[in-house]
Amino acid sequence: MTGKKLQHIAFIMDGNRRWAKKHGVPTLEGHKRGYAKVKEVGEWCLHRGVAVMTVWAFSTENWKRAKDEVGYLMRLLRDALSKDLAFYDEKGIRIRVLGRREPLPLDVLRAVDNAQEKTKNHTKGTLNIALNYGGHAELVDATKAIVQQGVAAEAITEKTIEEHLYTAGQPMPDLIIRTSERRLSGFLSWQSAYSEIYFSDLHWPEFSEEELDRAIGDFRGRERRFGGDGKRT
């Protein structure tokens, strides 16, 4: 596809549990299918020239779920980071994990650190995994970091805040796609100010290449004004 520049797509991967219920399989199977979908969608994005892909894998609110479900998700994340690392390494994709480290289990943190270290010099694309992520938590953490550095209040600008976000140094998301629901739930709350939003009725495990193209086509058909009368592309 040609046209409007599209550097960064972010995904709110919702609907794993609904998909499982719809197909009469255990909830955990829905999560398993959902995590397998990430790699698939990543390849589709790469083929379309999208340099940055962000996926919301686990929110700060997800700790409220049943203990066995949370435990399974942590193991799934750990295994995905470990088993799929060779794939991303071969593709030249840099992995970055966005979110709070506490109270993530030690084995998950080891997998996170290993994936980030091994791919830190890759330049063909970036996969951001939002893990133990919350939009409010990100802004709190950015504020704390600025205060700890002793930055004077009058010296704080929008750029100062952006430099202390989890996504520092990366382009803002051009397009945010949410499956199965129709809200942002605080995802990338600062970064999404001028993002285009596409809500898909599909559950994440059934998200398709055709649906991605529909979302991109919808994006290219919109005029982005960035708060003004003109448009930037």
N, C-alpha and C positions, 0 to 999 in steps of 0.2 A: 504494500500500500504506500502511496505517496501523499504529499500534502502537509498538513500541519505537523510541526515537529512534536514528537512524542518520545521523551527521554525516560520517563519514570512512571511506572504503573504500580499502584499499591492495591493489595487485595485483603478484604475482610472475608475470611474463609468460613462462612457460616453455613449451617445446615447438615453437618455430619450426623448428628443425632436424629434429625428429621428423616434424613435419607435412610438410616438404619431402620427406623420405625416403619417407613414406607415399604421397605423390602423385607420386613419381618426377620431381621438379623440383629444380633446383639449390638448395643451402642458402641462397644469397643471396635467392632468391625467397621462401623462408620468412620471412626477416627483413623483407623488404619488406611481405609480407602482415601480419606482426605489427605493424609500426609503423602501418600503415593502420588496424588494429583499434583503436588507442588512441583516436583521435578518435570512432570509432563508440561505443565503450564510454563515453566521456566524456559523450556526448549522452544515453545511457541513464541514466547516474547523475544527470545534471542533471534529467531528467524525473521522477526518483524522489525529488527533494529532497535529494540528497547534496551537501553543500557543498564537500567536499574529496575529491579523488581523487589517490592517489599511485601511480605506476608505476615499477617497477625496470627501467630501460632498459639499464643497463650496469654491471656490478659491477667492483670492484677486481681480481677474479680473472679477468675476461674478457680482460685483456691477454695471457693465456697462450695464447689461441687463435691460429690461423694468421694470419699477417700480413695476407694479402689479405682475410680475413674481418673482422678488426679495422678495417682501412682502410675497408671497405665500410660497416660499422656507424657509423663516425665521419661518413662522408659522408651516410649516411641520417639520422643525428641532426641534423646541420647543416641539411640540406634540410628536414626535418620542422619544425624550429624556425622556419625562414624562410618556407616555403610555407604552413604552417598557422597562422601568426601572425595573419593577417587573420581567420580563423575564430574564434580564441579572443578576439581583440580585439572583434569584433562581438558575441560572446556575453557579454562582460563578465567573462571568466575571467582571473584572475591566474595567471601562470606563475612558478613558483619551481623552481630547479634545486638539488638536494641532492647534495653530494659534494665530492670534492677536485678542484680546478682543474688541478693538475699530475698527469699529463703530457698533458692534453687539447690537441689541436692548436689553433693560434691562430684558425683560421677557425671552429672549433666554439665557442671561447670568445667570439668576437665575436657569433655567433648567440645564444648564451646570454645575454650581457649586453644585447643589443638586445631580446630577448623579455621579459626581466625588467623592463627599464626602461620599455618601451612599455605593459606591462600592470600596473605596480606599484600603480596606484590603483583597479583593478577590484575589485568587491565581490560579484559574483553567484556566485562560486565560485573555487576554487583548484585548479590542476593542479600537483602536485609531480612533477618528473621526477628520479628518483634516477639520477644519471649519474656514473660512476666512484665508486660508492657501496659501502661495506662497513660492516656494523654495528659491527665492532671498530674500524675506522678512525674512525667517527663519535665513538665514546667516547674514543678517543685524542685526537682533535682538540678535543673539548670539555674534556678534562682539561688539555691544553696551554693552551687559552685562559684557563681559570680560573687556572692557575699564572702565566701572563704578566700577568694583571691584579693579581697580588699578593694574592689572597684568602687569608686565614688558614685553615689546615686546620679549625679548630674552627668556622669560619663557613660551611663548605660543607654545604649541605643538598641534598635531592633536587631542590628547586626551583632551586637554583644550577645543578645539572647540566642540568636541563631547559631552562633559559634559555640554555644554550650548545650545545644540540643543533642540528643542521641545521634541525629542524622547530620551533624556538623560536616560541612565540606561536600555535601551531596545536593543534587538538584531537588527542588520541591516536587512533589508528585503532580504530574499533569493530569492524571486520571486515577480515580479511586473506584474500584469495582467491589461491590458487596453482593454476595450471593444470599438468597433465601430470606433476607430481611431488608428493611428500608430505613436504616438510620446509621449514623457513623459511630455512635457509642464512644465518642472522645478520641477516636483513632487519628493520630497525627494532627491534633487539634490546632496547633500553630501552623504547621506546614500545609494544611489543606485549605487555607484561606481562599486561594484562587484555583483550586483543583476542580476539574469537572467530575461529576459523580454519576455512576451508572449502577442502577440496581437491577440485579438479575433474579428472576423467579426460580432459577435452578438452584438445587442444593449443591454445595461445593463438590462432592464426589462425582457429580454428573456434569460439572462445568465442562464445556466442549470448546474445541478450536473455533467452531462456527460462532459460538456465543462470544468468544474473545473478539472475533472479527466484527461482530455486531456492535460490541462496546466501542471498539476503535473507530468504526464507521460513524457511530453516534458522536464520538468525541470530535472527529474531523468535521462534522457538520455544524458544530457550534462556533459562535464567535466569542473569543475570550477577551474581555475588556479590561481586566485587572483593575477595576475600580474607576476607569476613565472612559472617554468617548472613543478613543482609538483602540486598536487591537495589536497585540504582540503575538508572534508565532515562533 
